Amino acid sequence: MAISHAQPGEVVDLSPLADAIATTKTSTLISTASMKVIRMVLPAGKEISEHKAPGEIIVQCLEGRITFTALGKMEDLEKGQLLFLTAGEPHSVIAVEDSSFLLTILVPSTHPAK
């Protein structure tokens, strides 16, 4: 079975998950050749160890609180806050509380610029 992603013009609900956060899994909402949009769901204490994304990323906290480590510092992100990183920047994240956040990855083009 194919994974269902939002189609152009389709509305995606990003309301807080509230009590459903404990039973909701991370899911890719949009996937195209140039970007991916993922709703990440992390229970309190869960850590994503240091890694790099192939493209620029935007992380927007939807609920809860996460600590994002990059560029030699730790930043707490809460509901309504976002953070931007350039491609290839090492980073890690830990959920301080049960949290969900929107991760947008801008996928680099495989074709050289003209």
A tleap script that builds the chain and sets N, CA, C and O, in Angstrom:
source leaprc.protein.ff14SB
mol = sequence {
  NMET ALA ILE SER HIE ALA GLN PRO GLY GLU
  VAL VAL ASP LEU SER PRO LEU ALA ASP ALA
  ILE ALA THR THR LYS THR SER THR LEU ILE
  SER THR ALA SER MET LYS VAL ILE ARG MET
  VAL LEU PRO ALA GLY LYS GLU ILE SER GLU
  HIE LYS ALA PRO GLY GLU ILE ILE VAL GLN
  CYS LEU GLU GLY ARG ILE THR PHE THR ALA
  LEU GLY LYS MET GLU ASP LEU GLU LYS GLY
  GLN LEU LEU PHE LEU THR ALA GLY GLU PRO
  HIE SER VAL ILE ALA VAL GLU ASP SER SER
  PHE LEU LEU THR ILE LEU VAL PRO SER THR
  HIE PRO ALA CLYS
}
set mol.1.N position { 0.841 -1.183 0.000 }
set mol.1.CA position { 0.000 0.000 0.000 }
set mol.1.C position { 0.882 1.241 0.000 }
set mol.1.O position { 1.839 1.316 0.771 }
set mol.2.N position { 0.579 2.205 -0.842 }
set mol.2.CA position { 1.346 3.446 -0.932 }
set mol.2.C position { 1.051 4.339 0.269 }
set mol.2.O position { -0.052 4.333 0.814 }
set mol.3.N position { 2.058 5.103 0.665 }
set mol.3.CA position { 1.888 6.060 1.762 }
set mol.3.C position { 1.161 7.275 1.221 }
set mol.3.O position { 1.517 7.799 0.165 }
set mol.4.N position { 0.141 7.726 1.943 }
set mol.4.CA position { -0.652 8.873 1.512 }
set mol.4.C position { -0.013 10.169 1.998 }
set mol.4.O position { 0.255 10.331 3.188 }
set mol.5.N position { 0.227 11.082 1.073 }
set mol.5.CA position { 0.749 12.403 1.403 }
set mol.5.C position { -0.263 13.447 0.937 }
set mol.5.O position { -1.093 13.174 0.070 }
set mol.6.N position { -0.189 14.630 1.513 }
set mol.6.CA position { -1.085 15.711 1.104 }
set mol.6.C position { -0.859 16.048 -0.367 }
set mol.6.O position { 0.266 16.027 -0.865 }
set mol.7.N position { -1.929 16.349 -1.023 }
set mol.7.CA position { -1.891 16.728 -2.429 }
set mol.7.C position { -1.959 18.248 -2.542 }
set mol.7.O position { -2.418 18.909 -1.610 }
set mol.8.N position { -1.510 18.820 -3.668 }
set mol.8.CA position { -1.587 20.273 -3.830 }
set mol.8.C position { -3.006 20.772 -3.561 }
set mol.8.O position { -3.978 20.224 -4.081 }
set mol.9.N position { -3.107 21.811 -2.746 }
set mol.9.CA position { -4.395 22.413 -2.411 }
set mol.9.C position { -5.112 21.748 -1.256 }
set mol.9.O position { -6.137 22.256 -0.801 }
set mol.10.N position { -4.604 20.625 -0.767 }
set mol.10.CA position { -5.238 19.917 0.345 }
set mol.10.C position { -4.854 20.568 1.677 }
set mol.10.O position { -3.686 20.888 1.894 }
set mol.11.N position { -5.816 20.763 2.557 }
set mol.11.CA position { -5.576 21.337 3.877 }
set mol.11.C position { -5.080 20.239 4.815 }
set mol.11.O position { -5.644 19.146 4.857 }
set mol.12.N position { -4.015 20.543 5.569 }
set mol.12.CA position { -3.451 19.600 6.536 }
set mol.12.C position { -3.671 20.162 7.934 }
set mol.12.O position { -3.317 21.309 8.205 }
set mol.13.N position { -4.247 19.367 8.812 }
set mol.13.CA position { -4.533 19.794 10.177 }
set mol.13.C position { -3.288 19.638 11.045 }
set mol.13.O position { -2.785 18.527 11.214 }
set mol.14.N position { -2.789 20.741 11.593 }
set mol.14.CA position { -1.624 20.731 12.471 }
set mol.14.C position { -2.006 21.102 13.901 }
set mol.14.O position { -1.161 21.537 14.683 }
set mol.15.N position { -3.275 20.927 14.233 }
set mol.15.CA position { -3.728 21.219 15.592 }
set mol.15.C position { -2.936 20.382 16.585 }
set mol.15.O position { -2.475 19.292 16.247 }
set mol.16.N position { -2.773 20.883 17.810 }
set mol.16.CA position { -2.095 20.079 18.828 }
set mol.16.C position { -2.777 18.719 18.984 }
set mol.16.O position { -4.000 18.607 18.905 }
set mol.17.N position { -1.969 17.705 19.205 }
set mol.17.CA position { -2.479 16.350 19.369 }
set mol.17.C position { -3.064 16.120 20.760 }
set mol.17.O position { -3.902 15.240 20.956 }
set mol.18.N position { -2.605 16.932 21.732 }
set mol.18.CA position { -3.077 16.845 23.129 }
set mol.18.C position { -2.959 15.416 23.642 }
set mol.18.O position { -1.872 14.841 23.594 }
set mol.19.N position { -4.045 14.830 24.129 }
set mol.19.CA position { -4.006 13.489 24.714 }
set mol.19.C position { -3.624 12.414 23.693 }
set mol.19.O position { -3.103 11.365 24.072 }
set mol.20.N position { -3.873 12.662 22.418 }
set mol.20.CA position { -3.556 11.676 21.378 }
set mol.20.C position { -2.058 11.606 21.075 }
set mol.20.O position { -1.626 10.735 20.321 }
set mol.21.N position { -1.270 12.501 21.647 }
set mol.21.CA position { 0.158 12.533 21.353 }
set mol.21.C position { 0.835 11.201 21.715 }
set mol.21.O position { 1.782 10.787 21.045 }
set mol.22.N position { 0.355 10.539 22.763 }
set mol.22.CA position { 0.957 9.285 23.220 }
set mol.22.C position { 0.763 8.141 22.223 }
set mol.22.O position { 1.539 7.186 22.226 }
set mol.23.N position { -0.249 8.224 21.384 }
set mol.23.CA position { -0.537 7.132 20.448 }
set mol.23.C position { -0.332 7.522 18.986 }
set mol.23.O position { -0.604 6.727 18.087 }
set mol.24.N position { 0.145 8.738 18.748 }
set mol.24.CA position { 0.354 9.210 17.380 }
set mol.24.C position { 1.803 8.998 16.976 }
set mol.24.O position { 2.719 9.261 17.755 }
set mol.25.N position { 2.003 8.524 15.762 }
set mol.25.CA position { 3.352 8.282 15.258 }
set mol.25.C position { 3.784 9.420 14.336 }
set mol.25.O position { 2.959 10.137 13.771 }
set mol.26.N position { 5.086 9.559 14.206 }
set mol.26.CA position { 5.655 10.500 13.247 }
set mol.26.C position { 5.150 10.151 11.854 }
set mol.26.O position { 5.052 8.975 11.502 }
set mol.27.N position { 4.827 11.178 11.054 }
set mol.27.CA position { 4.355 10.905 9.695 }
set mol.27.C position { 4.820 11.982 8.721 }
set mol.27.O position { 4.919 13.161 9.062 }
set mol.28.N position { 5.098 11.542 7.513 }
set mol.28.CA position { 5.450 12.464 6.440 }
set mol.28.C position { 4.153 13.007 5.853 }
set mol.28.O position { 3.302 12.246 5.393 }
set mol.29.N position { 4.013 14.331 5.875 }
set mol.29.CA position { 2.793 14.965 5.387 }
set mol.29.C position { 2.879 15.292 3.902 }
set mol.29.O position { 1.911 15.126 3.159 }
set mol.30.N position { 4.055 15.762 3.479 }
set mol.30.CA position { 4.277 16.155 2.085 }
set mol.30.C position { 5.639 15.630 1.664 }
set mol.30.O position { 6.610 15.725 2.415 }
set mol.31.N position { 5.703 15.079 0.468 }
set mol.31.CA position { 6.986 14.610 -0.058 }
set mol.31.C position { 7.027 14.888 -1.556 }
set mol.31.O position { 6.265 14.315 -2.334 }
set mol.32.N position { 7.936 15.782 -1.939 }
set mol.32.CA position { 8.135 16.088 -3.353 }
set mol.32.C position { 9.625 15.967 -3.658 }
set mol.32.O position { 10.427 15.678 -2.770 }
set mol.33.N position { 9.981 16.186 -4.889 }
set mol.33.CA position { 11.389 16.114 -5.269 }
set mol.33.C position { 12.216 17.209 -4.602 }
set mol.33.O position { 13.428 17.056 -4.452 }
set mol.34.N position { 11.580 18.315 -4.197 }
set mol.34.CA position { 12.337 19.436 -3.643 }
set mol.34.C position { 12.141 19.677 -2.144 }
set mol.34.O position { 12.861 20.482 -1.553 }
set mol.35.N position { 11.164 18.983 -1.513 }
set mol.35.CA position { 10.983 19.179 -0.074 }
set mol.35.C position { 10.252 18.015 0.563 }
set mol.35.O position { 9.538 17.253 -0.089 }
set mol.36.N position { 10.461 17.914 1.859 }
set mol.36.CA position { 9.735 16.956 2.681 }
set mol.36.C position { 9.231 17.710 3.906 }
set mol.36.O position { 9.957 18.514 4.490 }
set mol.37.N position { 7.983 17.448 4.292 }
set mol.37.CA position { 7.400 18.035 5.490 }
set mol.37.C position { 6.933 16.873 6.349 }
set mol.37.O position { 6.114 16.057 5.926 }
set mol.38.N position { 7.472 16.811 7.573 }
set mol.38.CA position { 7.229 15.685 8.466 }
set mol.38.C position { 6.715 16.214 9.802 }
set mol.38.O position { 7.268 17.162 10.359 }
set mol.39.N position { 5.657 15.593 10.309 }
set mol.39.CA position { 5.225 15.898 11.676 }
set mol.39.C position { 5.909 14.870 12.573 }
set mol.39.O position { 5.558 13.690 12.588 }
set mol.40.N position { 6.894 15.359 13.317 }
set mol.40.CA position { 7.647 14.513 14.241 }
set mol.40.C position { 6.904 14.486 15.573 }
set mol.40.O position { 6.443 15.522 16.052 }
set mol.41.N position { 6.787 13.307 16.168 }
set mol.41.CA position { 6.155 13.146 17.471 }
set mol.41.C position { 7.162 12.441 18.378 }
set mol.41.O position { 7.590 11.323 18.095 }
set mol.42.N position { 7.532 13.107 19.466 }
set mol.42.CA position { 8.521 12.547 20.388 }
set mol.42.C position { 7.984 12.564 21.817 }
set mol.42.O position { 7.532 13.602 22.300 }
set mol.43.N position { 8.031 11.411 22.495 }
set mol.43.CA position { 7.656 11.407 23.910 }
set mol.43.C position { 8.750 12.062 24.745 }
set mol.43.O position { 9.906 12.113 24.325 }
set mol.44.N position { 8.395 12.554 25.907 }
set mol.44.CA position { 9.366 13.183 26.812 }
set mol.44.C position { 10.548 12.238 27.038 }
set mol.44.O position { 10.367 11.047 27.290 }
set mol.45.N position { 11.759 12.792 26.944 }
set mol.45.CA position { 12.977 12.025 27.166 }
set mol.45.C position { 13.560 11.398 25.918 }
set mol.45.O position { 14.723 10.993 25.931 }
set mol.46.N position { 12.803 11.302 24.848 }
set mol.46.CA position { 13.294 10.711 23.601 }
set mol.46.C position { 14.308 11.650 22.960 }
set mol.46.O position { 14.083 12.858 22.881 }
set mol.47.N position { 15.422 11.092 22.505 }
set mol.47.CA position { 16.471 11.895 21.878 }
set mol.47.C position { 16.749 11.390 20.473 }
set mol.47.O position { 16.774 10.185 20.222 }
set mol.48.N position { 16.956 12.322 19.570 }
set mol.48.CA position { 17.452 12.009 18.228 }
set mol.48.C position { 18.898 12.474 18.231 }
set mol.48.O position { 19.178 13.671 18.292 }
set mol.49.N position { 19.812 11.515 18.163 }
set mol.49.CA position { 21.230 11.839 18.290 }
set mol.49.C position { 21.712 12.703 17.121 }
set mol.49.O position { 21.023 12.862 16.113 }
set mol.50.N position { 22.902 13.248 17.289 }
set mol.50.CA position { 23.446 14.175 16.295 }
set mol.50.C position { 23.471 13.539 14.905 }
set mol.50.O position { 23.880 12.392 14.727 }
set mol.51.N position { 23.024 14.317 13.943 }
set mol.51.CA position { 22.983 13.897 12.548 }
set mol.51.C position { 22.997 15.151 11.676 }
set mol.51.O position { 23.003 16.270 12.187 }
set mol.52.N position { 23.002 14.958 10.370 }
set mol.52.CA position { 22.987 16.075 9.418 }
set mol.52.C position { 21.872 15.833 8.412 }
set mol.52.O position { 21.597 14.692 8.039 }
set mol.53.N position { 21.240 16.898 7.980 }
set mol.53.CA position { 20.235 16.810 6.920 }
set mol.53.C position { 20.893 17.228 5.609 }
set mol.53.O position { 21.768 18.093 5.606 }
set mol.54.N position { 20.484 16.626 4.500 }
set mol.54.CA position { 21.095 16.949 3.210 }
set mol.54.C position { 20.758 18.348 2.698 }
set mol.54.O position { 21.464 18.887 1.845 }
set mol.55.N position { 19.684 18.933 3.216 }
set mol.55.CA position { 19.270 20.264 2.782 }
set mol.55.C position { 19.003 21.163 3.969 }
set mol.55.O position { 19.143 20.753 5.122 }
set mol.56.N position { 18.617 22.394 3.676 }
set mol.56.CA position { 18.239 23.330 4.737 }
set mol.56.C position { 17.013 22.768 5.462 }
set mol.56.O position { 16.181 22.089 4.860 }
set mol.57.N position { 16.914 23.061 6.760 }
set mol.57.CA position { 15.762 22.587 7.516 }
set mol.57.C position { 15.127 23.725 8.311 }
set mol.57.O position { 15.783 24.688 8.709 }
set mol.58.N position { 13.837 23.572 8.520 }
set mol.58.CA position { 13.081 24.462 9.396 }
set mol.58.C position { 12.347 23.556 10.380 }
set mol.58.O position { 11.653 22.621 9.982 }
set mol.59.N position { 12.507 23.844 11.662 }
set mol.59.CA position { 11.844 23.090 12.716 }
set mol.59.C position { 10.896 24.044 13.425 }
set mol.59.O position { 11.322 25.073 13.950 }
set mol.60.N position { 9.603 23.703 13.442 }
set mol.60.CA position { 8.596 24.531 14.098 }
set mol.60.C position { 7.893 23.698 15.153 }
set mol.60.O position { 7.252 22.697 14.834 }
set mol.61.N position { 8.010 24.105 16.409 }
set mol.61.CA position { 7.392 23.383 17.511 }
set mol.61.C position { 5.880 23.621 17.491 }
set mol.61.O position { 5.424 24.765 17.484 }
set mol.62.N position { 5.109 22.533 17.482 }
set mol.62.CA position { 3.650 22.616 17.466 }
set mol.62.C position { 3.057 22.482 18.861 }
set mol.62.O position { 2.026 23.080 19.168 }
set mol.63.N position { 3.723 21.685 19.709 }
set mol.63.CA position { 3.271 21.511 21.094 }
set mol.63.C position { 4.388 20.872 21.903 }
set mol.63.O position { 5.258 20.192 21.358 }
set mol.64.N position { 4.352 21.096 23.195 }
set mol.64.CA position { 5.380 20.557 24.076 }
set mol.64.C position { 6.607 21.445 24.078 }
set mol.64.O position { 6.526 22.646 23.817 }
set mol.65.N position { 7.745 20.839 24.376 }
set mol.65.CA position { 9.007 21.582 24.393 }
set mol.65.C position { 10.130 20.636 24.013 }
set mol.65.O position { 10.237 19.532 24.547 }
set mol.66.N position { 10.967 21.080 23.084 }
set mol.66.CA position { 12.129 20.315 22.653 }
set mol.66.C position { 13.383 21.159 22.846 }
set mol.66.O position { 13.335 22.389 22.802 }
set mol.67.N position { 14.491 20.485 23.059 }
set mol.67.CA position { 15.778 21.179 23.113 }
set mol.67.C position { 16.550 20.767 21.873 }
set mol.67.O position { 16.797 19.585 21.635 }
set mol.68.N position { 16.919 21.754 21.100 }
set mol.68.CA position { 17.603 21.575 19.829 }
set mol.68.C position { 19.051 22.011 20.019 }
set mol.68.O position { 19.300 23.129 20.469 }
set mol.69.N position { 20.003 21.154 19.686 }
set mol.69.CA position { 21.415 21.482 19.828 }
set mol.69.C position { 22.040 21.601 18.441 }
set mol.69.O position { 21.998 20.661 17.647 }
set mol.70.N position { 22.615 22.761 18.161 }
set mol.70.CA position { 23.275 23.024 16.879 }
set mol.70.C position { 24.144 24.267 17.027 }
set mol.70.O position { 23.899 25.105 17.895 }
set mol.71.N position { 25.140 24.379 16.191 }
set mol.71.CA position { 26.003 25.553 16.162 }
set mol.71.C position { 26.628 25.845 17.528 }
set mol.71.O position { 26.858 26.999 17.888 }
set mol.72.N position { 26.896 24.775 18.279 }
set mol.72.CA position { 27.566 24.920 19.561 }
set mol.72.C position { 26.700 25.417 20.701 }
set mol.72.O position { 27.222 25.798 21.748 }
set mol.73.N position { 25.365 25.421 20.519 }
set mol.73.CA position { 24.502 25.873 21.614 }
set mol.73.C position { 23.202 25.087 21.623 }
set mol.73.O position { 22.809 24.463 20.638 }
set mol.74.N position { 22.551 25.144 22.783 }
set mol.74.CA position { 21.253 24.487 22.965 }
set mol.74.C position { 20.163 25.550 22.974 }
set mol.74.O position { 20.292 26.587 23.625 }
set mol.75.N position { 19.096 25.276 22.245 }
set mol.75.CA position { 17.965 26.202 22.183 }
set mol.75.C position { 16.691 25.447 22.527 }
set mol.75.O position { 16.410 24.407 21.931 }
set mol.76.N position { 15.912 25.959 23.486 }
set mol.76.CA position { 14.598 25.385 23.770 }
set mol.76.C position { 13.598 25.961 22.784 }
set mol.76.O position { 13.548 27.172 22.566 }
set mol.77.N position { 12.804 25.085 22.193 }
set mol.77.CA position { 11.723 25.509 21.298 }
set mol.77.C position { 10.404 25.101 21.934 }
set mol.77.O position { 10.231 23.954 22.347 }
set mol.78.N position { 9.477 26.047 22.009 }
set mol.78.CA position { 8.140 25.801 22.526 }
set mol.78.C position { 7.130 26.115 21.435 }
set mol.78.O position { 7.475 26.658 20.385 }
set mol.79.N position { 5.878 25.765 21.699 }
set mol.79.CA position { 4.800 26.003 20.745 }
set mol.79.C position { 4.900 27.398 20.138 }
set mol.79.O position { 5.022 28.396 20.849 }
set mol.80.N position { 4.846 27.445 18.803 }
set mol.80.CA position { 4.866 28.728 18.106 }
set mol.80.C position { 6.249 29.232 17.753 }
set mol.80.O position { 6.365 30.296 17.145 }
set mol.81.N position { 7.310 28.507 18.111 }
set mol.81.CA position { 8.673 28.945 17.787 }
set mol.81.C position { 9.257 28.055 16.700 }
set mol.81.O position { 8.913 26.879 16.586 }
set mol.82.N position { 10.153 28.644 15.898 }
set mol.82.CA position { 10.823 27.852 14.879 }
set mol.82.C position { 12.297 28.168 14.825 }
set mol.82.O position { 12.759 29.189 15.335 }
set mol.83.N position { 13.029 27.259 14.189 }
set mol.83.CA position { 14.474 27.368 14.062 }
set mol.83.C position { 14.861 26.951 12.651 }
set mol.83.O position { 14.268 26.027 12.093 }
set mol.84.N position { 15.846 27.620 12.071 }
set mol.84.CA position { 16.336 27.337 10.717 }
set mol.84.C position { 17.793 26.922 10.784 }
set mol.84.O position { 18.570 27.506 11.540 }
set mol.85.N position { 18.171 25.922 10.005 }
set mol.85.CA position { 19.576 25.520 9.876 }
set mol.85.C position { 19.928 25.330 8.414 }
set mol.85.O position { 19.098 24.912 7.606 }
set mol.86.N position { 21.164 25.642 8.091 }
set mol.86.CA position { 21.651 25.429 6.735 }
set mol.86.C position { 21.931 23.944 6.506 }
set mol.86.O position { 22.026 23.169 7.458 }
set mol.87.N position { 22.058 23.566 5.271 }
set mol.87.CA position { 22.295 22.167 4.893 }
set mol.87.C position { 23.573 21.637 5.525 }
set mol.87.O position { 24.583 22.338 5.596 }
set mol.88.N position { 23.518 20.403 5.980 }
set mol.88.CA position { 24.702 19.733 6.495 }
set mol.88.C position { 25.133 20.136 7.890 }
set mol.88.O position { 26.166 19.668 8.368 }
set mol.89.N position { 24.372 20.991 8.559 }
set mol.89.CA position { 24.744 21.431 9.910 }
set mol.89.C position { 24.415 20.320 10.916 }
set mol.89.O position { 23.261 19.903 11.018 }
set mol.90.N position { 25.419 19.839 11.657 }
set mol.90.CA position { 25.141 18.797 12.655 }
set mol.90.C position { 24.191 19.324 13.735 }
set mol.90.O position { 24.326 20.455 14.202 }
set mol.91.N position { 23.230 18.481 14.119 }
set mol.91.CA position { 22.259 18.882 15.135 }
set mol.91.C position { 21.664 17.645 15.812 }
set mol.91.O position { 21.721 16.534 15.285 }
set mol.92.N position { 21.094 17.873 16.994 }
set mol.92.CA position { 20.380 16.821 17.714 }
set mol.92.C position { 19.184 17.453 18.396 }
set mol.92.O position { 19.094 18.675 18.514 }
set mol.93.N position { 18.263 16.606 18.846 }
set mol.93.CA position { 17.057 17.107 19.507 }
set mol.93.C position { 16.651 16.142 20.612 }
set mol.93.O position { 16.805 14.927 20.485 }
set mol.94.N position { 16.137 16.698 21.687 }
set mol.94.CA position { 15.576 15.898 22.773 }
set mol.94.C position { 14.245 16.510 23.178 }
set mol.94.O position { 14.100 17.730 23.255 }
set mol.95.N position { 13.277 15.638 23.435 }
set mol.95.CA position { 11.968 16.110 23.879 }
set mol.95.C position { 11.990 16.287 25.390 }
set mol.95.O position { 12.163 15.321 26.133 }
set mol.96.N position { 11.816 17.513 25.836 }
set mol.96.CA position { 11.758 17.817 27.261 }
set mol.96.C position { 10.384 17.402 27.793 }
set mol.96.O position { 10.259 16.936 28.926 }
set mol.97.N position { 9.367 17.577 26.964 }
set mol.97.CA position { 7.986 17.170 27.262 }
set mol.97.C position { 7.500 16.365 26.060 }
set mol.97.O position { 8.143 16.377 25.010 }
set mol.98.N position { 6.376 15.668 26.200 }
set mol.98.CA position { 5.760 15.061 25.024 }
set mol.98.C position { 5.573 16.181 24.005 }
set mol.98.O position { 4.984 17.216 24.320 }
set mol.99.N position { 6.066 15.981 22.798 }
set mol.99.CA position { 6.130 17.084 21.831 }
set mol.99.C position { 5.811 16.620 20.416 }
set mol.99.O position { 6.005 15.459 20.056 }
set mol.100.N position { 5.316 17.568 19.631 }
set mol.100.CA position { 5.241 17.358 18.187 }
set mol.100.C position { 5.769 18.618 17.528 }
set mol.100.O position { 5.547 19.734 17.997 }
set mol.101.N position { 6.475 18.405 16.426 }
set mol.101.CA position { 7.015 19.547 15.693 }
set mol.101.C position { 7.017 19.254 14.209 }
set mol.101.O position { 7.068 18.104 13.775 }
set mol.102.N position { 6.961 20.323 13.452 }
set mol.102.CA position { 6.968 20.240 12.001 }
set mol.102.C position { 8.406 20.379 11.523 }
set mol.102.O position { 9.084 21.355 11.842 }
set mol.103.N position { 8.859 19.406 10.765 }
set mol.103.CA position { 10.203 19.422 10.194 }
set mol.103.C position { 10.074 19.573 8.686 }
set mol.103.O position { 9.500 18.714 8.017 }
set mol.104.N position { 10.607 20.660 8.156 }
set mol.104.CA position { 10.623 20.882 6.714 }
set mol.104.C position { 12.055 20.766 6.242 }
set mol.104.O position { 12.939 21.469 6.733 }
set mol.105.N position { 12.285 19.876 5.286 }
set mol.105.CA position { 13.620 19.681 4.708 }
set mol.105.C position { 13.552 20.117 3.248 }
set mol.105.O position { 12.750 19.591 2.476 }
set mol.106.N position { 14.377 21.062 2.877 }
set mol.106.CA position { 14.476 21.486 1.484 }
set mol.106.C position { 15.537 20.617 0.830 }
set mol.106.O position { 16.719 20.717 1.158 }
set mol.107.N position { 15.120 19.777 -0.084 }
set mol.107.CA position { 16.015 18.800 -0.694 }
set mol.107.C position { 16.840 19.484 -1.785 }
set mol.107.O position { 16.292 20.125 -2.682 }
set mol.108.N position { 18.167 19.339 -1.695 }
set mol.108.CA position { 18.997 19.975 -2.721 }
set mol.108.C position { 18.754 19.357 -4.094 }
set mol.108.O position { 18.495 18.161 -4.223 }
set mol.109.N position { 18.844 20.192 -5.098 }
set mol.109.CA position { 18.662 19.740 -6.476 }
set mol.109.C position { 19.813 18.833 -6.887 }
set mol.109.O position { 20.966 19.073 -6.529 }
set mol.110.N position { 19.491 17.803 -7.635 }
set mol.110.CA position { 20.524 16.912 -8.150 }
set mol.110.C position { 21.082 17.411 -9.475 }
set mol.110.O position { 22.019 16.831 -10.023 }
set mol.111.N position { 20.498 18.489 -9.981 }
set mol.111.CA position { 20.950 19.071 -11.245 }
set mol.111.C position { 21.757 20.337 -10.955 }
set mol.111.O position { 21.292 21.193 -10.201 }
set mol.112.N position { 22.945 20.477 -11.530 }
set mol.112.CA position { 23.731 21.681 -11.291 }
set mol.112.C position { 23.034 22.929 -11.832 }
set mol.112.O position { 22.360 22.878 -12.861 }
set mol.113.N position { 23.202 24.034 -11.135 }
set mol.113.CA position { 22.607 25.310 -11.566 }
set mol.113.C position { 23.246 25.754 -12.867 }
set mol.113.O position { 24.432 25.529 -13.108 }
set mol.114.N position { 22.433 26.392 -13.701 }
set mol.114.CA position { 22.948 26.867 -14.997 }
set mol.114.C position { 23.324 28.319 -14.908 }
set mol.114.O position { 23.776 28.901 -15.894 }
savepdb mol mol.pdb
quit
